[in-house]
Amino acid sequence: MQGTLTVCLTAELTSRPSPLMSAENMEVRWFRSQFSAVVHLYHDGQDQYGEQMPEYRARTELLRDHITNGSVSLRIRNVRLSDNGQYKCFFLSSVSYEEAILELQVAVNPWMVALGVILVLLAVLIPLASYCFWRQHRAKGEVTRAPAPGSDSVTLSPVDVTLDPDTANPYLVLSEDRKSVRRGDTRQDLPDNPERFDTYPEVLGTEGFAGGRRYWEVEVGDKIEWDLGVCRESVSRKGQVTATPQDGFWIMGLYDGEYKAFTSPPTPLPVSIRPSRVGIFLDYEAGEVSFYNVTDRSHLFTFNRTFSGMLRPYFCPSFNAGGKNASPLIICPVPDQARGNLSLLLFLPPVVGASYCRQLDFVLTGRCQCRKPDTWEPPALTFPHPLPQG
């Protein structure tokens, strides 16, 4: 038997004039440590999801049974350990405001934690062992035979991504060349076509990919919140959307000062140098979406999945945060040298205490050299590589 764990937080106005003050026409904002870290927002008589943190999407509900008496309740479904801590409820009317502070303590059975850890480890280690076995088997086959000209070629295609205005949320403002996007202050009067995201500030790239290796870069600058990645062309565009791999999204971003990969639950990413530019590498056949900090040339995260159907680039500049996050996301142009000389370092996850990586060097001669560095040096493997033509 399976059940859903639900917690209900209740906040009330700390002072009540007589007669009782209704919160029905107020702004009610539930948030964590920072005002911009929105857990749930109620405004203009309805729920607003455009500013909600991704980890709370499709998990919150504002209970309004007693809202006319100045009392509201927030229900959080599928409670996680990360939900533990302080919550603030901010009431704002045209003449006054009030704030309530509550503490949520998530208690977990230690035996359930141990079982959960074991299941997670099994879920990770079994596919990882299969993946490593496949990699080693393929590498052995490549060493023992010389590939014929034109076979086993490694092709990386830097792609010139543009934004699709038909998918853009009405609050988003796209540049004329469709290479940058920011969130505006007002909702534009645009047709509510099926392709358009109507709730969160999201937009897709025009290009769709159903195979091959694709790479593009996005300038994030000094933005304090953003999301980037790829998603299935068939993802839901209307209402609350849960942005996880199970729902067809493979994205990472910056929220509340922390870099995260939006797995389920989100995976925090250690970053030593703040990226001002992020590279996205899609290897469709291998089922990989990788993210790179172009600023210090480091690997951030890799999703592993078997893809099917069309994938498209995904962009979310998030909300403005009072002007602190007003800068746009800018798709970087494909450099001229990328058509003849491109170097990309791909890191694979650590296996049995050893760290592996694969170096793909695309040079004018059209050769790719693959090696395992540090402690072990196998013979260099050389593959024909047809360079992309300008």
Stockholm file with secondary structure:
# STOCKHOLM 1.0

chainA/1-390         MQGTLTVCLTAELTSRPSPLMSAENMEVRWFRSQFSAVVHLYHDGQDQYGEQMPEYRARTELLRDHITNGSVSLRIRNVRLSDNGQYKCFFLSSVSYEEAILELQVAVNPWMVALGVILVLLAVLIPLASYCFWRQHRAKGEVTRAPAPGSDSVTLSPVDVTLDPDTANPYLVLSEDRKSVRRGDTRQDLPDNPERFDTYPEVLGTEGFAGGRRYWEVEVGDKIEWDLGVCRESVSRKGQVTATPQDGFWIMGLYDGEYKAFTSPPTPLPVSIRPSRVGIFLDYEAGEVSFYNVTDRSHLFTFNRTFSGMLRPYFCPSFNAGGKNASPLIICPVPDQARGNLSLLLFLPPVVGASYCRQLDFVLTGRCQCRKPDTWEPPALTFPHPLPQG
#=GR chainA/1-390 SS CCCCCEEEEEEECSCCCSSCCCCTTSEEEEESSSTTSEEEEEETTEEECTTBCGGGTTTEEEECTTGGGTEEEEEEESCCGGGCEEEEEEEECSSCEEEEEEEECCCCCHHHHHHHHHHHHHHHHHHHHHHHHHHHHHHHHHHHSCCCTTSSCCCCEECCCCBCGGGSCTTEEECTTSCEEEECSSCCCCCCCTTSCCSSSCEEBSCCBSSSEEEEEEECTTCSSEEEEEEETTSCCSSCCCCSGGGTEEEEEEETTEEEECCSSCEECCCSSCCSEEEEEEETTTTEEEEEETTTTEEEEEEECCCCSCEEEEEECCCCTTTTTCCCEEECCCCGGGGTCEEEEEECCCBTTBCCEEEEEECTTCEEEECCCTTCCCCCEEEECCCCCC
#=GC SS_cons         CCCCCEEEEEEECSCCCSSCCCCTTSEEEEESSSTTSEEEEEETTEEECTTBCGGGTTTEEEECTTGGGTEEEEEEESCCGGGCEEEEEEEECSSCEEEEEEEECCCCCHHHHHHHHHHHHHHHHHHHHHHHHHHHHHHHHHHHSCCCTTSSCCCCEECCCCBCGGGSCTTEEECTTSCEEEECSSCCCCCCCTTSCCSSSCEEBSCCBSSSEEEEEEECTTCSSEEEEEEETTSCCSSCCCCSGGGTEEEEEEETTEEEECCSSCEECCCSSCCSEEEEEEETTTTEEEEEETTTTEEEEEEECCCCSCEEEEEECCCCTTTTTCCCEEECCCCGGGGTCEEEEEECCCBTTBCCEEEEEECTTCEEEECCCTTCCCCCEEEECCCCCC
//
